[in-house]
């Protein structure tokens, strides 16, 4: 797993003629400052520079039109990401432009994903496969003060793709690793190629059959110009319909695959429910005290344990209901696509019929006869053999990709990851004095924690349990852990220092950790670098640093303007 380390952040406002240099060249950093002195603006600017969109950007900050440059190290080399002139760009150590983009989703995001080896792909609301915005890369590593302490996976405001929370948790935990999404991307490409090859095979077979039915005694006379014009029109219409046909077949295939996965998930839940009911029936039939047949020790079969089974049964029943709803929705979508595909195929058959009908001594059959029935059939059969062989290869690749995806999501692997995560979560909850509502059965996608001051501590336990799981099982690039304002919901003089010590003590050894607080507490590790920022309230940028940083930005902006 490759690690990214932040080195320095540079902020520049031409509007205010102010700037700020923020050194980040330490492994453990505390950014200290009073409320309203710009700590959050500094942290949010890190992600804005990279094309991500944190929650609640201050309007005063927006009006200052702040340009930013983030220097970082990755795979032994130094780079600088720049946000300026309405663009995002990446420069190498010699400040030479590597790539840039104005549109985050379509231009900058996919290039940054390739650079960091971020393999996650998702499906948008139109059913198209897309590379998600950069926020999806950084989601586990940033806790924003505005929303990150209320619920997980909410520190960025542009996590807009369907089912984002589940997908983020599956990807970053390793439940569905990079190799799974690589196979999924290759599957999409090869499935389109297979659809096109199968269409070509069908067309060639139909053409050969038409040649075999031609009356060899025909002696055609024809106007080649009229024939060409008519055929061109039909071919254009046919190409449009074939493109639509491929798209609908792809969508139907994806929906069918999703139906299969949802059905498997539903079956797993139903089996778990049956096993739980059987366990309850056995427990209910036994006396209140049971003697072990081996050692003779007596064990209580109390009512509370049996009611716990009933409560778990309710959770499973609710999950089965949700799975049913999603399964029916996907099936309805598949049926709707099938109807539209049928209409397209009907139109294609109409065009094929027109091409086969003789008109005023001029038909496709006549042209084939004139060209030579035997030679035409020979050429078509040769092409048919090549296309059929290519289709077989594509079909084999599609099956291989599906097998790879299935192997990477086995129940054994998933069980191992979840067991690791839940053990850490229980331990961290104990360390942070948090009572979990579903101790031992918490989902990896979310957390059910107590309200009040326990809520933020429960979320911190979740974030760190998830991060340690990610470091253990995922292979994607890891980024620094950035935490804004952990003092939420009135943490007292005992729990706030406890949280800060936990943040640094339990972070993975290779991870850079940056925390923003109003006041650094006692007892922090010796290697923590404490820095203060903010000239005055609502002014973090400094006039004294403007000239130096403006000169640094000139190197970047000249290349962007060019």
LOROSE-539457 format. One record per atom (N, C-alpha, C, O): x, y, z. Coordinates in steps of 0.05 Angstrom, whole numbers, plus 5000, padded with zeros to 4 digits. Example, Ala and Ser with C-alpha at 12.3 -4.5 7.8 and 13.67 -1.06 7.14 Angstrom:
<rs>
526448865156
524649105156
526449345156
528549345169
525749555142
527349795143
525850015157
526850235161
</rs>
This chain:
<rs>
501749765000
500050005000
501850255000
503550285017
501450434981
502950684979
501650884998
499250885002
503351055010
502451265028
503151545017
505251585006
501251725021
501652005014
502252165040
500952115061
504152345038
504752515061
504652805052
505952885032
503152975066
503053255060
505553395070
506553335091
506553585054
509053725061
508554015067
509754125086
506754145052
506254425057
503854525041
503254425020
502454725052
500154845039
500655145036
501555275055
500055245012
500455535006
497755654997
496555544979
496955865010
494355995004
494956284995
496556425007
493456374975
493956634963
491356764955
489756644941
490857014964
488557164956
489457424942
490457604955
489057434916
489657684901
487657904909
488258144907
485257824916
483258014924
484058164949
483758414950
484958024969
485658144995
488658214997
489458355016
490258124977
493158164978
494358055003
496058175016
493357815010
494357665033
495057375025
494057285005
496657245041
497356975035
498156835061
498356955082
498556565059
499356415083
500956165074
500156025055
503056115088
504655875085
504255695109
504655785132
503355445104
502755255126
504655015123
503954835108
506854995137
508654765136
507154515148
505954535169
507354295133
506054045142
508153825143
507353585141
510653895145
512853695143
513453565170
515653565180
511353445182
511653295207
509653065206
507553085192
510152855221
508252625221
505852675239
503752565234
506252825260
504052875279
503853175283
505753305293
501653295276
501253585276
498653665290
496653545285
498853865307
496453985319
496354275310
498254425315
494154355297
493754635289
491954755309
489654675312
492954955324
491655065347
490755355341
492155505328
488255415349
487255685346
484455715356
482955525357
483755955364
481056005374
478955975353
479455955329
476455965363
474155935345
473956175326
473856405335
473956125299
473756335280
476456435270
476556635255
478656305278
481256395270
482356245246
484756285239
480756085233
481555975207
482655695206
483755605186
482455545229
483555275229
482055105208
483354955192
479455115208
477854955189
478355035160
478454865142
478755295155
479255395128
481855265118
482055195094
483855235135
486355115127
485954825119
486854745097
484554675136
484054395130
482354355105
482854175089
480254505103
478454485080
479954545054
479454425033
481854735055
483354815032
485154585021
485654564997
486054415039
487554185030
485954025010
487053954989
483453975017
481853804999
480753954975
480453834954
480154214979
479254364956
481454374935
480954364911
483954384943
486254384924
486254124908
486854134884
485553904921
485553644907
482953584892
482653374880
481053774892
478653744877
476353624893
474253564881
476653584919
474453494936
472953734948
473953954948
470553684958
468853904966
467853854995
465853714999
469253955015
468353925043
465754075048
464854235031
464554015070
461954145078
462354435085
464454515096
460454605079
460154875089
462755045086
464055115105
463355125061
465555315056
464555595063
462455675053
465955735080
465155995090
464856195067
466656205049
462756355067
462356555046
464556765045
465156855023
465656835067
467857035067
470256915053
471657055039
470756665058
472956525045
472556515015
474356554999
470056455007
469456444978
469956714965
471056734943
469056934979
469357204967
472257294965
472857474950
474057164980
476857234978
478257104954
480557174948
476856914940
477956784916
480756674921
482656754908
480956504941
483556404949
484556184930
483155984926
486956224919
488356014905
489955854924
490755954945
490455594918
491855424937
493755234923
493255164900
495855164937
497854974926
498554784949
499354874971
498354524944
498954314964
501354154955
501254024934
503554164970
505854004964
505653744979
505053745003
506053514966
505953254979
507953064967
509053104946
508452854982
510352644974
508752384968
506952314984
509452254946
508152014938
510051834923
511251914903
510451594933
512251394921
515051504917
516351474896
516051644937
518751744937
519251994921
521552084918
517152114910
517452364894
515652584906
513752534920
516352834899
514853064909
513253184887
514253214864
510753254893
508953374873
507553614886
507553644910
506353784869
504754004878
502054014863
502054034839
499853994879
497254034867
496454324871
496854444892
495254434849
494654724849
491754764841
490754644823
490454944856
487755044848
487955344843
488355494862
487655414818
487955704811
486655744783
486555564767
485755994779
484656074753
482355894744
482055844720
480855794763
478655614756
479455344747
477855204734
481855254753
482955004744
484254854767
484954974787
484554594763
486154424781
488454314764
488054244741
490854294776
493154204761
495154064779
495154114804
496753894768
498853754783
501553804769
501853784745
503553884786
506253944777
508153754790
507753654812
510453694776
512453524788
514353684805
513953924810
516553554814
518453694833
519853934820
520654114834
520053924793
521254154778
519154364770
519754544755
516754334781
514554514776
513754514746
512954724735
513854284734
512954254706
510154124707
509653944722
508454234690
505654144690
505453854680
506453784659
504153684696
503653404688
500853364675
500653244654
498853474688
496153464676
494453674691
495053764713
492153744679
490353944690
487553894680
487153734663
485654044692
482854024683
481154234695
481554314718
479254324680
477254524691
474954384704
474054474725
473954164692
471754024703
472753804722
474253624713
471953814747
472953624767
472053344760
473753154760
469553294753
468453024749
469552904723
470252674723
469453054702
470152944676
473052954668
474052784653
474553154679
477253194670
479253144693
480852954691
479153294714
481153284735
480853024751
482852884756
478452944759
478052714776
479152454764
480652314778
478452384739
479552134728
482552134725
483851924729
483752364719
486752374717
487952334745
490052194747
486852464765
487952434792
487652144802
489352044816
485352024795
484951744803
487051564791
488151384804
487651594765
489751434752
492451494766
494051304769
493051734772
495551814785
495951664811
498051554817
493851664828
494051534854
493351234854
493551104874
492651124830
491950844829
489250784842
488950564853
487450974841
484750944853
482950804833
482250914813
482250554839
480950374819
477850364822
476550234806
476750504841
473850494845
472350604821
472950824812
470350454811
468550554791
465750504802
465250314817
463850684794
461150674804
459150714781
460050774758
456650684786
454550724766
452950974774
452050994796
452551154755
451051404761
448051344758
447251114752
446351554761
443451514761
442451434733
440151334731
443951484712
443151404685
444151124678
443651024656
445550994697
446550724692
449250714679
450250494673
450550944674
453250944662
455350894683
455150994705
457450754676
459750704693
461550944693
462351044672
462251054717
463851304719
465951264740
465751104758
468051434738
470051464759
468951674778
468451904770
468651614804
467451804822
469252044827
471652024822
468252264837
469852504843
472052444864
471852244878
474052624866
476252574885
475452534914
476852404929
473152654922
472252614950
472052324958
472452254981
471452154939
471151864945
473951744952
474051544966
476151864943
478751774950
479451834979
480651664993
478552064988
479452165014
477352125036
477952195059
475052015030
472851995049
473551875076
472651975096
475151655078
475651535104
477651695121
477951645145
479051885108
481352005121
480852285133
482552395146
478452395128
477852665136
475352675153
473252565145
475552805177
473152845193
472753145194
474253295207
470653245181
469953525180
468353605205
466753445214
468853845215
467553925240
464553975237
463053955256
463654025212
460854095208
459053855207
456853855219
459853645193
458053405190
459453145199
458052955206
462053145199
463552895204
463052785232
463452545237
462352955251
461852865278
458852805283
458152735306
457252825262
454352755265
453752475255
452352325267
454952405231
454552145220
456852075202
458052265190
457551825200
459951755183
459451805153
457151805145
461551825138
461451865109
459952115101
458552115081
460252325116
458752575110
460552825111
459453045111
463152795111
464953025113
465253175086
466153405086
464453045064
464553175038
461653195027
459953025032
461153415013
458453465003
457953364975
455753384965
460053254962
459653154934
459752854932
460652744911
458952714953
458652424952
455852364942
454152264957
455252414917
452552424906
451752174891
449352144884
453551994885
452851764868
451051574884
451351564909
449351414871
447551234886
449151034903
451250924895
448050984927
449150774946
452050834953
453750654955
452651094957
455451174961
456651064987
458850964988
455051065009
456050985035
456950685034
459150615042
455150515024
455850235022
458250185004
460050025011
458250314981
460450284963
463150374975
465150234972
463150604988
465550705001
466550515022
468950455023
464750415039
465650225060
466649965048
468649865058
465349865028
466149615015
468949645003
470649475005
469349874989
471949914975
474249964994
476249824993
473850155012
476050235029
476750035051
478950035061
474849865058
475349655078
476749415067
477949255081
476649385040
477849155027
475748935022
476448725011
473148975030
471148785024
470848744994
470448524984
471248964979
471448944950
473949104942
473849344939
476148964939
478749104935
479149204907
477349184890
481449324902
482149444876
481749234854
480649304833
482648994859
482448784838
479548734829
479048674806
477648764848
474848724842
473948934822
472548874802
474649184827
473749404809
475249404783
474249494762
477749304783
479149274757
477749064740
477349104716
476948844753
475448634738
472748744729
471848674707
471448904745
468849014738
469149204714
467449204696
471249364714
471649544691
472249394666
471249454644
473949184668
474549014645
472148864635
471748824611
470448784654
467948644647
466148824630
465048734610
465949084638
464249264623
465349304594
463749304575
467949324591
469149354564
468649114547
467849124524
469248874559
469048624543
466148554538
465548424518
464348644555
461548574550
460448734526
458848634511
461448984524
460649144500
461849024475
460449004455
464348944476
465648824453
464248564445
463848514422
463448404465
461948154460
459348214446
458548074428
457948414456
455348484444
455648564415
454048484398
457748724409
458148804381
458948564363
457948544341
460648384374
461448144358
459047964353
458747854332
457347924374
455047754370
453147864349
451947724334
452848134349
451148264329
452348224301
450848174282
455048234298
456348194273
455947904263
455447854240
456247714281
455847434274
453047384264
452647244244
451047494278
448247464269
447847584241
446547464225
448947824237
448647954211
449947794188
448747754167
452347684193
453747524173
452247264167
452047184144
451147144187
449646894182
447146944166
446446794148
445747174172
443447244156
444147294127
442647214109
446447434123
447247494095
447847244080
447147214056
449247044093
449846794079
447246644072
447046534050
445346654090
442746514084
441346654061
440146514044
441546914059
440247054036
441646974010
440246933990
444246954010
445646873985
444846593976
444546543953
444546413996
443846143989
441046123977
440345923964
439346323983
436546313972
436246463946
434046473934
438446583935
438246743911
437646563887
438746353884
435946663869
435346523844
437646573825
438046793815
439046353818
441446383801
440746463773
442446563758
438146433764
437446503737
436846793733
436346883710
437046953754
436347243751
438547383736
440947313738
437647573720
439547733704
438948023709
437348143694
440148143729
439248413738
440248643720
442448623709
438648853719
439549113709
438749303731
436549303742
440649493739
439949663761
441349923759
443349963745
440250123774
441450383777
443050383803
441950403825
445750373801
447450343824
447250593842
447450563867
446850833831
446551073848
444151063866
444251123889
441850973854
439450953870
439750753892
438850783914
441050533885
441350313904
443150413928
442550353951
445350553921
447150643941
445750843961
446150823985
444251023950
442851223967
440951083986
440751154010
439450893975
437450753992
438850594014
437950594037
440950454007
442350294026
443650464047
443650394071
444850694039
446150874058
444150964080
444850974103
441751034071
439751124090
439050904110
438850944134
438750664099
438050434117
440350364135
439850294158
442750384125
445050314142
445350514165
445850434188
444950774159
445050974181
442950914202
443650934226
440550864194
438450794214
439150544229
438750534253
440250344215
440950094228
443250134248
443150014270
445150304241
447350354260
446450484286
447250414308
444550674283
443450804306
441950604324
442250604348
440350434311
438850234326
440750024339
440249944362
442849954325
444749764337
446249874361
446749734380
446850134360
448050264383
446150264407
446950204430
443650334402
441650324423
441350034434
441049994458
441349844415
441049564423
443349474442
442849344462
445849554435
448049484452
447849604480
448349474500
446949864480
446649994506
444549854524
445049814548
442249784511
440149654527
441049374536
440449294558
442449234518
443448964526
445448984549
445448824568
447149194549
449049234570
447549294596
448149184617
445549474595
444049554619
442549304630
442549264654
441349144612
439848914621
441748714634
441048594654
444148674622
446148494634
446948584662
447148424680
447448844665
448248954691
445948914711
446448844734
443448974703
441248944721
440848644728
440148584751
441248474709
440948184714
443048094734
442447934752
445448204731
447648134750
447048234778
447448104798
445948484779
445248604805
443048434818
443048394842
441048344801
438948174811
440047924824
439147844845
441947804810
443247564820
444547614847
444247454866
446047834850
447447904875
445447954897
445847864920
443248104891
441248164911
439747914920
439147884943
439247734901
437947484908
439747314927
438747194946
442347314921
444247174938
444247294966
444347154986
444247564967
444247704993
441647635009
441747585033
439447634994
436847575007
436847285018
435947235040
437847105002
438046825010
439746785035
439046635053
441946935036
443746925059
442247025084
442546905106
440847245082
439347355104
437147155113
436747115137
435747035094
433646845101
434746595115
433546495134
437046505106
438346275119
439146345147
438746185166
440246595151
440946675178
438446695196
438646635220
436246795185
433746815200
432746535208
431846505231
432846345189
431946075196
433645955219
432645835237
436345995216
438145895237
437546025264
437645885285
436946285264
436446425289
433846325302
433646285326
431846275284
429246175295
429545895307
428445835327
431245735293
431745465304
433145485330
432545325349
435045665332
436545705357
434645795380
434845705403
432745965373
430846055393
428945835402
428445795426
428045675382
426245445389
427645255408
426445155427
430245205402
431745025420
432045135448
431644995468
432645405449
432945535475
430345535491
430345505515
428145575477
425545595490
424745325501
423345305521
425545105488
424744835496
426344735520
425544545533
428644855525
430444765547
429544885573
428245095574
430144755595
429544865622
431145115628
432945185613
430445255650
431745505657
434645455664
436245645662
435345215673
438145155679
438844895665
437444695667
441244905651
442044675635
444644565646
446444725652
444844305649
447244185659
448944085636
447843945618
451544155635
453344065614
453743765617
454543675638
453243605596
453543315597
456443225601
456942995609
458343395597
461243325599
462343375627
463443205640
461943625636
463143705661
461243715685
462043735708
458543715678
456643725700
456044005709
454344045727
457344205698
456944485707
454144585698
453344515675
452744735714
450144845707
450345115694
451945285703
448745165674
448745425659
445945525658
444045375653
445645795661
442945915661
442045955632
443446055615
439545885627
438245935601
436146155606
433746095607
437146405611
435346615621
433746735598
434346715575
431646875607
429646995588
430947215572
430147265549
432847355584
434147585570
435547495545
435347625524
436947265547
438347165523
436347095501
436947145477
434046975509
432146905488
430847145476
430247155452
430447365492
429347605480
431447745462
430647875443
433947705468
436047815450
435947685423
436347815402
435247425422
434947285397
432547395381
432647425357
430447455396
428047565382
428647835371
427747905349
430248005386
430948265375
432648245350
432248395331
434648055350
436248005326
434547915303
435047985280
432447755309
430647665288
429247895275
428847895251
428548105291
427248335279
429048485261
428148595240
431648505268
433548645251
433848505224
433948625203
434048225225
434248075201
431748095184
431848115159
429448095197
426948115182
426748385167
425948395144
427648595181
427648865168
429548865145
429048985124
431948735148
433848725126
432848575102
433248655079
431348355107
430148195085
428048365071
427848355046
426448525086
424548695073
425748905055
424848955033
427949025065
429449215049
430549085024
430549205002
431648845027
432748705004
430648644983
431048664959
428248564993
425948514975
425248754958
424748744934
425048984972
424349234959
426349304937
425549374914
428949284943
431049344924
430949144901
431349214878
430548884907
430448674887
428148724867
428448694843
425748804878
423448854860
423949094843
423149094819
425249304854
425849534838
427749474815
427449574793
429849314821
431749234800
430349064779
430849094755
428648884787
427148714768
425348874750
425048824726
423949074762
422249244746
423849394725
423049424702
426249494734
427949634714
428849454692
429049534669
429449194699
430249004678
427948954658
428448944634
425548924668
423248874651
422749114632
422149074609
423049354643
422549594627
424649614604
423949674582
427149544611
429249544590
428649334569
429249374545
427649104578
427048884559
424948974539
425148904515
422949114548
420849214530
422049404509
421349374485
423749584518
424949774499
426749624479
426949694456
428249424489
429949274471
428349124450
429149094427
426049024458
424348884439
423449064417
423348984393
422749314423
421949514403
424249564383
423749584359
426649594394
428949644376
429449404358
429949444334
429249164369
429748924352
427548904330
428148804308
425148984337
422948984317
423649174294
423149104271
424749404300
425449594280
427749494263
427849534238
429649354275
431849234260
430849024241
431849004218
428948864249
427848664231
426448784207
426448684185
425149024212
423849154190
425849244169
425449214145
428249354179
430249434160
431349204144
431849214120
431848974158
432848744145
430848644123
431648554102
428348664129
426248584110
426348764085
426148664062
426649024089
426749214067
429149154049
428849154024
431449094061
433849034045
433548784029
434848754008
431748604038
431548344024
429348344002
429148153986
427748554001
425548563982
426348683955
427748893955
425648563933
426348673907
424548913901
422148913907
425749123888
424249363881
425049443853
427349513848
423149443835
423549543808
426049443795
427749593786
426449173796
428749043784
431349123798
433549083786
431249223823
433649293837
433349193866
431549283880
435049023875
434948913903
437748843912
439548823896
437948803938
440448713949
441248443937
443648403931
439348273933
439948013921
441148043893
442947893886
440048233877
441148273850
444048353851
445648253835
444648533869
447448623871
449348393879
451548373868
448348223897
450047993905
450447813882
452647713878
448347763866
448647583842
450647703823
452347563812
450447963818
452348093800
455248073809
457048043793
455648083835
458348063846
459347783846
461747733849
457547593844
458347313844
457547173870
458747223891
455547003868
454446873892
456646713906
456846733931
458146553892
460046373905
462246533919
462946473942
463346733906
465446893918
464547043942
465947063962
462147163940
461047313963
460647133987
461347204009
459546893982
459146704004
461746624017
461946604042
463846584001
466446514011
467546734029
468646674051
467346984020
468347204036
466847234062
468047274084
464147204060
462547234084
463147004105
463147054129
463546764095
464046544113
466746584127
467046524151
468746684112
471346734124
471046944146
472146914168
469547154141
469147364161
467547254184
468147324207
465547084179
463946974200
465746804219
465346814243
467546654208
469346484225
471046664243
471346594266
472046884232
473747064248
472047184271
472947194294
469647284264
468047414284
467147224305
467047294329
466446974297
465546774316
467846704336
467346674360
470346684325
472546624343
473046854362
473646814386
472847104352
473247344369
471047354391
471647414414
468647284383
466447284403
466847074424
466347124448
467946834417
468546634436
470646724456
470446674480
472746864446
474846974463
473647174482
474247174506
471947354472
470747564489
468947434510
468947524533
467447224502
465747094521
467346964544
466546964567
469646854536
471446724556
472546944576
472746894600
473247174565
474247394582
472047484601
472647544625
469647514591
467347604608
466947404631
466647484654
467047144625
466646944646
468946954667
468546924691
471347004657
473747024674
473447264693
474047234717
472647494683
472247724700
470147674721
470447754744
467947544714
465847484733
466947294755
466247324779
468447094747
469646914767
471547054786
471547004810
473047244775
474847404792
473347564812
474047574836
471147694804
469547854822
468247684844
468147764867
467347444836
466147264855
468147174876
467647164900
470647104866
472647014884
473547224904
474347164927
473447484896
474347694913
472247784933
472847954950
469847684931
467647754950
466647504964
464247484971
468447304969
467547054982
466747115011
467647305023
464946945021
463946975048
466246935069
466147055090
468246765062
470446715080
472046975084
472747045107
472747105061
474247355063
472647575078
473747715095
470147605070
468447805083
468247755113
468347945129
467847505120
467647445149
470147505164
470047605187
472447465152
475047525165
475347825169
476147915191
474647985149
474848275151
472948385172
473748555188
470448285172
468448385191
469248315220
468848475238
470348075223
471147995250
473348175260
473348255284
475348235243
477548415250
476448685258
477248805278
474748795241
473649065246
472049075272
472349265287
470248885277
468548895300
470148855326
469448975346
472248705325
473948675349
475248935356
475449015379
476249075335
477549335340
475449545350
476049695368
473149535338
471049735345
470249695375
470049895389
469949445383
469249395411
471549495430
470949605451
473949445422
476249525439
476449835440
476849945462
476149965417
476350255417
474050385431
474350595445
471650265429
469350375444
469850365474
469250555489
471050145483
471750115512
473850325519
473550455540
475850365503
477950565509
476850845511
477951005526
474750905495
473651175494
471151205511
469851415510
470551005528
468351015546
465651055531
464151235537
465250875511
462850885495
461350615497
462550405495
458750635501
457050395501
455750375473
454150545465
456350165459
455150115433
452449985435
452049815452
450550075419
447849965420
447649685410
445949525418
449449605391
449349335380
452149215383
453449135363
453249215407
455949125411
456448845399
454948655405
458548815383
459248565371
457848505345
458548315331
455948675336
454548625311
454348885295
452548905277
456049075300
455949335286
456549305256
458349155249
455149445240
455649445211
458249595205
458949785219
459549515184
462049655175
461249905159
463050075154
458749935151
457850155135
457050395152
456950625142
456450355177
455450565194
455850475223
456850265228
454950645242
455150575270
452650675285
451650895279
451750515304
449550595321
450850655348
451450475364
451250915354
452551005378
450551165395
448451255386
451251195421
449551345439
449551645431
451251735416
447551785442
447352075437
449052225457
450452115474
448952495455
450452665473
453452655468
454252605446
454952685489
457852695486
459052435478
461252415467
457552215482
458551945474
458551925443
460051765432
456752075430
456452045401
459052095386
459851925370
460352325390
462952375376
465052165383
466652095366
465152085408
467151875416
466551615402
468351465394
463951545399
463251305385
463951325356
464951125344
463551555343
464351595316
467451575312
468351465293
468951685332
471851665331
472651365332
474451285318
471351215350
472050925351
471450795325
472950625316
469150865312
468450755286
470550825264
471550655250
471251085263
473151175242
475751025245
476950945225
476751005269
479350875273
479250575269
481150455258
477150445278
476850165272
476750115242
477949925232
475350285228
475250265199
477950305186
478850155168
479350525195
481950585183
483950355188
485450285169
484050245212
485850025217
485149785200
486949635192
482549735195
481749515178
482649575149
483549395135
482449825141
483349895114
486249845111
487149735090
487849925130
490749875129
491449575128
493449495117
489749415141
490249135142
489548985116
490948805108
487249065103
486248905082
486149045054
486148905034
486049305053
485749445028
488549495016
490549495030
488649534990
491149584976
491249864963
493349934953
489150014964
489150284952
490950474968
491550424991
491750684954
493450894966
492251004992
489851064992
493851035012
492951155038
493851445039
495951525030
492051615051
492551905053
492751975083
492051825100
493852215089
494052305117
491252315130
489252365117
491252265156
488752285172
488452565182
490252675196
486252695174
485852985180
483253005196
481152925187
483453115220
481153115239
480753405248
482653535259
478353505244
477753785251
475953795276
473753675276
476853925297
475353995320
473953755334
471553725332
475553575346
474353345360
472753425385
471253255395
472953675394
471453755418
468653815410
467954055408
466953615407
464153645399
462353535422
463153355437
459953655424
457953575443
458953595472
458353435489
460653805477
461453865505
463053645518
462453565540
465253555505
467053365518
468253485544
469053715543
468253335565
469253455591
472253435592
473553345574
473353525615
476253545619
477553265620
480053255618
476053055622
477152785622
477052675593
479052565584
474852705580
474452565555
475852705531
476752565513
476052975532
477453105509
480353025508
481352955486
481953045530
484652945528
484852655521
486652565507
482852495530
482752215524
482552175494
483852005482
480752335481
480452315452
482952395437
483752255418
484252615445
486652705431
488952495434
490352445415
489352385458
491352185461
490751935444
492551825432
488251865443
487351635427
487951685397
488951505383
487451925387
487751985359
490651935350
491151825329
492552015367
495351985359
496451705366
498051595352
495551595389
496551335397
495651105380
497150915375
493151115370
492050895355
492150925325
491250755310
493351145316
493651175287
495650975276
497550905290
495150875252
497150685240
499950815239
500251055236
501950645242
504650745245
505650915222
507051115226
504750855198
505750995174
503951235167
504551375148
501851285182
499951495175
500851765187
501651785210
500651975170
500952245180
498352335192
496152275181
498452475215
495952555229
496052855233
497952965245
493852995225
493653285228
490953335242
488853255232
491153475265
488753525281
488553825287
490453955294
486153935283
485554215290
483954235316
481954105318
484954395335
483654425361
483754715369
485354875360
481954785387
481955055398
484355095417
485655305418
484854885433
487054905452
488154625456
486754435463
490754595452
492054335455
492154265485
492854425502
491354015491
491253925519
493953815528
495653765511
494153775554
496553655564
496553355558
494553235552
498953235558
499152945555
499452855527
499252615522
499753035508
500152945480
502852825477
504752885492
503152635458
505852515453
507952725448
507352945437
510452655454
512652845451
513152925422
514153145416
512452745403
513052805375
510952965361
511153005337
508953065376
506853225364
507853515360
508853635379
507553615336
508453885329
506054075332
504154045316
506054255351
503754435356
504254705343
506354835347
502354795326
502655045311
500155215314
497955105315
500455475315
498255655318
497955835293
499955915281
495455895285
494956065261
492656245267
491056205285
492556465251
490356665254
491356925264
492256955287
491357125245
492157395253
490257525272
490957645292
487757485266
485557575283
483057415275
483157255257
480857465289
478457315283
477657365254
477457585245
477057135240
476257135212
478457245193
477857345171
480957225201
483157305183
485557115189
487057165207
485756915172
487956725175
490256795156
492556735162
489656935133
491757005114
493357255124
492257415140
495857285115
497557495126
498657665103
499457565082
498657925107
499658105087
502658075083
503758105061
504158005105
507057985103
507957755085
510257765076
506357565081
507157325065
506257345036
506857165020
504957555028
503757575002
505757564979
505557414961
507857734981
509757754959
511257484954
511457404931
512057354975
513557104972
511756894959
512656754940
509356864968
507656644958
506556724930
506056544914
506056974925
505157064899
507256994878
506556914856
509857024885
511956944866
511956644861
512456554839
511456494882
511356204878
509056124859
509455954842
506756254862
504456184846
504856264817
503756144799
506456474812
506856574784
507956354766
507256344743
509656174777
510755954761
508455764751
508555674729
506555724769
504355544762
502355684743
501455564723
501655924749
499556064734
500456124705
498856124687
503056174701
504056214674
503555974657
502855994633
504055734668
503655494652
500755434648
499955334626
499055494667
496155454664
495055644643
493355564627
495955884642
495056084622
495956004594
494656054574
498355884593
499455804567
497855574555
498455474533
</rs>
